[in-house]
Amino acid sequence: MVDILRLVWYHQLEVRAMLIDSVVQREAVRNEQMILQYESLIGELPKGSITCRKNGYYYLRYREDGKLYDRYIGKGAEKVDAIREKLALRKHYTEMLSALKREQKTIHRLLEELA
């Protein structure tokens, strides 16, 4: 009788381990898809910061291949506000991407332990 209870108990542990492994595997795949989506969204948005020169002319200042570039935006507040919103959105996406990459490292460590 005791042997049957042990067998059932071990069987439950194996089932739990398989379920946990399955859930972690699905989370790893979902996480990887989200990382790819955020990377593509970030690639579409402008990078850098907005600077204002004399007489209210605005420029988008960014680095590319180690060089500093200034791209003229104009004087219009609408254009400047639109680019500021895009820069804020890029910052938010970058923070989310960073959190997802940290989470992905944790998931991979957990998968290595389960293997």
GROMACS elastic network, one bead per residue, 0.5 to 0.9 nm:
[ bonds ]
;  ai    aj funct       b0    kb
    1     4     6  0.53516   500
    1     5     6  0.65933   500
    1     6     6  0.88882   500
    2     5     6  0.51927   500
    2     6     6  0.62777   500
    2     7     6  0.86457   500
    3     6     6  0.50977   500
    3     7     6  0.61332   500
    3     8     6  0.86605   500
    4     7     6  0.50224   500
    4     8     6  0.62091   500
    4     9     6  0.85445   500
    5     8     6  0.51206   500
    5     9     6  0.60601   500
    5    10     6  0.85825   500
    6    10     6  0.60504   500
    6    11     6  0.83614   500
    7    10     6  0.51920   500
    7    11     6  0.59817   500
    7    12     6  0.85794   500
    8    12     6  0.61711   500
    8    13     6  0.87068   500
    9    12     6  0.51347   500
    9    13     6  0.64218   500
    9    14     6  0.88257   500
   10    13     6  0.50234   500
   10    14     6  0.62822   500
   10    15     6  0.86619   500
   11    14     6  0.50959   500
   11    15     6  0.62297   500
   11    16     6  0.86178   500
   12    15     6  0.50485   500
   12    16     6  0.61122   500
   12    17     6  0.85671   500
   13    16     6  0.50536   500
   13    17     6  0.61296   500
   13    18     6  0.85953   500
   14    17     6  0.50563   500
   14    18     6  0.61501   500
   14    19     6  0.85791   500
   15    18     6  0.50787   500
   15    19     6  0.61243   500
   15    20     6  0.85671   500
   16    19     6  0.50588   500
   16    20     6  0.60816   500
   16    21     6  0.84608   500
   17    20     6  0.51292   500
   17    21     6  0.60305   500
   17    22     6  0.85102   500
   17   114     6  0.78996   500
   18    21     6  0.50331   500
   18    22     6  0.60571   500
   18    23     6  0.86244   500
   19    22     6  0.50237   500
   19    23     6  0.61645   500
   19    24     6  0.85614   500
   20    23     6  0.51592   500
   20    24     6  0.61133   500
   20    25     6  0.85135   500
   20   114     6  0.88057   500
   21    24     6  0.51739   500
   21    25     6  0.60709   500
   21    26     6  0.86645   500
   21   110     6  0.89643   500
   21   111     6  0.72017   500
   21   114     6  0.68766   500
   21   115     6  0.86883   500
   22    25     6  0.51056   500
   22    26     6  0.62711   500
   22    27     6  0.86196   500
   23    26     6  0.51895   500
   23    27     6  0.61595   500
   23    28     6  0.86232   500
   24    28     6  0.61117   500
   24    29     6  0.87287   500
   24   107     6  0.68445   500
   24   108     6  0.89279   500
   24   110     6  0.79618   500
   24   111     6  0.71457   500
   25    28     6  0.50700   500
   25    29     6  0.64132   500
   25    30     6  0.87278   500
   25   107     6  0.83794   500
   25   111     6  0.76483   500
   26    29     6  0.51792   500
   26    30     6  0.61735   500
   26    31     6  0.84621   500
   27    30     6  0.50408   500
   27    31     6  0.58778   500
   27    32     6  0.84756   500
   27   104     6  0.88891   500
   27   107     6  0.78900   500
   28    31     6  0.50785   500
   28    32     6  0.61511   500
   28    33     6  0.86956   500
   28   104     6  0.66651   500
   28   107     6  0.63968   500
   28   108     6  0.76568   500
   29    32     6  0.51519   500
   29    33     6  0.63037   500
   29    34     6  0.87196   500
   30    33     6  0.51693   500
   30    34     6  0.62609   500
   30    35     6  0.86769   500
   31    34     6  0.51244   500
   31    35     6  0.61985   500
   31    36     6  0.87467   500
   31   100     6  0.66986   500
   31   101     6  0.83218   500
   31   103     6  0.80391   500
   31   104     6  0.66540   500
   32    35     6  0.50569   500
   32    36     6  0.63421   500
   32    37     6  0.87092   500
   32   100     6  0.84104   500
   32   101     6  0.86502   500
   32   104     6  0.75900   500
   33    36     6  0.51936   500
   33    37     6  0.62683   500
   33    38     6  0.87399   500
   34    38     6  0.61203   500
   34    39     6  0.84998   500
   34    97     6  0.82802   500
   34   100     6  0.78587   500
   35    38     6  0.52253   500
   35    39     6  0.61128   500
   35    40     6  0.86733   500
   35    96     6  0.88560   500
   35    97     6  0.61163   500
   35    98     6  0.89891   500
   35   100     6  0.66076   500
   35   101     6  0.73411   500
   36    39     6  0.51156   500
   36    40     6  0.62704   500
   36    41     6  0.86783   500
   37    40     6  0.52420   500
   37    41     6  0.62277   500
   37    42     6  0.86339   500
   38    41     6  0.50088   500
   38    42     6  0.60284   500
   38    43     6  0.85051   500
   38    93     6  0.62963   500
   38    94     6  0.77368   500
   38    96     6  0.78986   500
   38    97     6  0.62350   500
   39    42     6  0.51380   500
   39    43     6  0.61781   500
   39    44     6  0.88897   500
   39    93     6  0.83228   500
   39    94     6  0.82820   500
   39    97     6  0.74430   500
   40    43     6  0.50616   500
   40    44     6  0.65781   500
   41    44     6  0.53519   500
   41    45     6  0.67636   500
   41    90     6  0.80451   500
   41    93     6  0.77225   500
   42    45     6  0.53771   500
   42    46     6  0.80554   500
   42    47     6  0.86858   500
   42    89     6  0.86185   500
   42    90     6  0.57552   500
   42    91     6  0.86707   500
   42    93     6  0.65775   500
   42    94     6  0.71107   500
   43    46     6  0.77565   500
   43    47     6  0.88375   500
   43    90     6  0.88611   500
   45    86     6  0.62871   500
   45    87     6  0.71961   500
   45    89     6  0.81260   500
   45    90     6  0.62149   500
   46    60     6  0.87333   500
   46    62     6  0.86966   500
   46    83     6  0.76946   500
   46    86     6  0.68558   500
   46    87     6  0.64009   500
   46    90     6  0.75300   500
   47    60     6  0.83341   500
   47    61     6  0.81919   500
   47    62     6  0.61443   500
   47    63     6  0.82231   500
   47    86     6  0.87439   500
   47    87     6  0.64822   500
   47    90     6  0.74556   500
   47    91     6  0.89381   500
   48    60     6  0.65090   500
   48    61     6  0.53407   500
   48    63     6  0.70710   500
   48    87     6  0.74725   500
   49    59     6  0.82941   500
   49    60     6  0.56612   500
   49    61     6  0.53162   500
   49    62     6  0.65715   500
   49    84     6  0.81528   500
   49    87     6  0.74373   500
   50    58     6  0.67189   500
   50    59     6  0.56645   500
   50    61     6  0.60361   500
   50    62     6  0.88378   500
   50    73     6  0.88354   500
   50    80     6  0.79061   500
   50    83     6  0.82116   500
   50    84     6  0.74422   500
   50    87     6  0.89923   500
   51    57     6  0.84303   500
   51    58     6  0.57031   500
   51    59     6  0.52928   500
   51    60     6  0.63420   500
   51    61     6  0.67460   500
   51    70     6  0.88176   500
   52    55     6  0.84410   500
   52    56     6  0.60214   500
   52    57     6  0.56804   500
   52    59     6  0.63395   500
   52    60     6  0.89328   500
   53    56     6  0.59234   500
   53    57     6  0.53336   500
   53    58     6  0.62758   500
   53    59     6  0.77215   500
   54    57     6  0.63933   500
   54    58     6  0.89062   500
   55    75     6  0.86712   500
   56    74     6  0.83715   500
   56    75     6  0.60202   500
   57    72     6  0.78540   500
   57    73     6  0.75603   500
   57    74     6  0.55712   500
   57    75     6  0.50437   500
   57    76     6  0.86442   500
   58    71     6  0.86694   500
   58    72     6  0.63588   500
   58    73     6  0.54042   500
   58    74     6  0.53917   500
   58    75     6  0.60751   500
   58    76     6  0.85412   500
   58    80     6  0.72850   500
   59    70     6  0.58136   500
   59    71     6  0.53086   500
   59    73     6  0.51216   500
   59    74     6  0.71704   500
   59    80     6  0.87760   500
   60    69     6  0.80297   500
   60    70     6  0.55156   500
   60    71     6  0.50186   500
   60    72     6  0.64162   500
   60    73     6  0.65882   500
   60    83     6  0.85054   500
   61    68     6  0.70753   500
   61    69     6  0.56670   500
   61    71     6  0.64483   500
   61    72     6  0.88699   500
   62    67     6  0.83544   500
   62    68     6  0.58501   500
   62    69     6  0.54468   500
   62    70     6  0.66279   500
   62    71     6  0.82733   500
   63    66     6  0.59978   500
   63    67     6  0.53761   500
   63    69     6  0.59683   500
   63    70     6  0.88368   500
   64    67     6  0.53664   500
   64    68     6  0.65893   500
   64    69     6  0.73354   500
   65    68     6  0.85102   500
   73    76     6  0.81116   500
   73    79     6  0.69659   500
   73    80     6  0.69044   500
   73    83     6  0.87889   500
   74    77     6  0.84227   500
   74    79     6  0.74324   500
   74    80     6  0.77008   500
   75    78     6  0.88698   500
   75    79     6  0.80723   500
   75    80     6  0.78187   500
   76    79     6  0.56438   500
   76    80     6  0.65220   500
   76    81     6  0.87457   500
   77    80     6  0.50570   500
   77    81     6  0.59199   500
   77    82     6  0.84473   500
   78    81     6  0.51743   500
   78    82     6  0.61033   500
   78    83     6  0.86751   500
   79    82     6  0.51167   500
   79    83     6  0.62717   500
   79    84     6  0.85847   500
   80    83     6  0.52453   500
   80    84     6  0.61143   500
   80    85     6  0.86661   500
   81    85     6  0.61671   500
   81    86     6  0.86418   500
   82    85     6  0.51954   500
   82    86     6  0.63747   500
   82    87     6  0.87421   500
   83    87     6  0.61063   500
   83    88     6  0.85605   500
   84    87     6  0.50260   500
   84    88     6  0.61442   500
   84    89     6  0.85290   500
   85    88     6  0.50740   500
   85    89     6  0.61019   500
   85    90     6  0.85519   500
   86    90     6  0.60846   500
   86    91     6  0.86019   500
   87    91     6  0.62194   500
   87    92     6  0.86656   500
   88    91     6  0.50502   500
   88    92     6  0.62496   500
   88    93     6  0.86581   500
   89    92     6  0.50434   500
   89    93     6  0.61484   500
   89    94     6  0.85071   500
   90    93     6  0.50658   500
   90    94     6  0.60238   500
   90    95     6  0.86119   500
   91    94     6  0.50347   500
   91    95     6  0.62489   500
   91    96     6  0.86546   500
   92    95     6  0.51913   500
   92    96     6  0.62499   500
   92    97     6  0.86000   500
   93    96     6  0.50128   500
   93    97     6  0.60147   500
   93    98     6  0.85382   500
   94    97     6  0.50014   500
   94    98     6  0.61570   500
   94    99     6  0.86761   500
   95    98     6  0.50834   500
   95    99     6  0.63107   500
   95   100     6  0.86715   500
   96    99     6  0.51093   500
   96   100     6  0.61727   500
   96   101     6  0.86571   500
   97   100     6  0.50204   500
   97   101     6  0.61637   500
   97   102     6  0.86622   500
   98   101     6  0.51657   500
   98   102     6  0.63335   500
   98   103     6  0.86393   500
   99   102     6  0.51570   500
   99   103     6  0.61694   500
   99   104     6  0.85603   500
  100   104     6  0.60009   500
  100   105     6  0.86791   500
  101   105     6  0.63278   500
  101   106     6  0.87386   500
  102   105     6  0.52224   500
  102   106     6  0.65059   500
  102   107     6  0.87919   500
  103   106     6  0.50883   500
  103   107     6  0.62036   500
  103   108     6  0.87036   500
  104   108     6  0.61880   500
  104   109     6  0.86232   500
  105   108     6  0.51785   500
  105   109     6  0.62578   500
  105   110     6  0.86396   500
  106   109     6  0.51302   500
  106   110     6  0.61901   500
  106   111     6  0.86444   500
  107   110     6  0.50378   500
  107   111     6  0.61441   500
  107   112     6  0.86324   500
  108   112     6  0.61799   500
  108   113     6  0.86595   500
  109   112     6  0.51187   500
  109   113     6  0.63392   500
  109   114     6  0.87508   500
  110   113     6  0.50968   500
  110   114     6  0.62576   500
  110   115     6  0.87120   500
  111   114     6  0.50394   500
  111   115     6  0.61665   500
  112   115     6  0.51996   500
